[in-house]
Amino acid sequence: MQKKGLLIVLSGPSGVGKDTVLKNVMSKDGGIRRSVSVTTRAPRPGEVDGVSYYFIDQSRYDEMADRGDFLEHETVHGNSYATPASYVEDLRVKGLDVVLVIDVKGGLCVKQRLPEAVLIFILPKDMNVLSGRLTGRKTDSSESIAKRMGNAPGEIETALKYDYVVVNDDLEECSCEVLTIINALRAGGEQVKEARKFSVENNKQKIYELISGGNLI
């Protein structure tokens, strides 16, 4: 019988590099798939419908939510996002590990509904780096950036409820750390110990430092 794939949630504040990290992780491992979420927000330059997201209007979104089609759904920064439950389940049944790139509220909702879900939070090295990335990608207004930065400390504090944390100071290193966690959980048994150094329990100080405005050394 085919072993069911892992369900992994990848979260972090806006600008931390979640999409870039996952893209790099997937380039190294063919057994990982990204769940394609639905959203009511407008596409950003370069985004493709059905690949980046399923872009839908609010009325259709509301219909799907009312039918219970979503594994989780949230409104973030004024836009609605959701994870199609059947899409995720179909991939996992095929033995593929599915990664959901969603916000912290959605992540905790998934964990409550499916306790086997693995929650990984990506931390920035410091808040200045986070602000610089948001400004540098040139897709958000100054008001949007201010709103996202204002939300960041609360999002980072929620990482205390996650399973694992990694710091995205170096893309390659961060990607390898995420893969280490995934491979350890795939193997199970004694190999799970390989992921423990990234556990929230062993990295609380990093979270507290960022919440207080400090830098990670």
Secondary structure by P-SEA (a helix, b strand, c coil): cccbbbbbbbbbcccccaaaaaaaaaaacccbbbbbbbbccccccccccccccccccaaaaaaaaaaccccbbbbcccbbbbbbaaaaaaaaaabbbbbbbccaaaaaaaaaacccbbbbbbbcccaaaaaaaaaaaccccaaaaaaaaaaaaaaaaaccccccccccccaaaaaaaaaaaaaaaaaccccccccccccccccaaaaaaaaaccccc
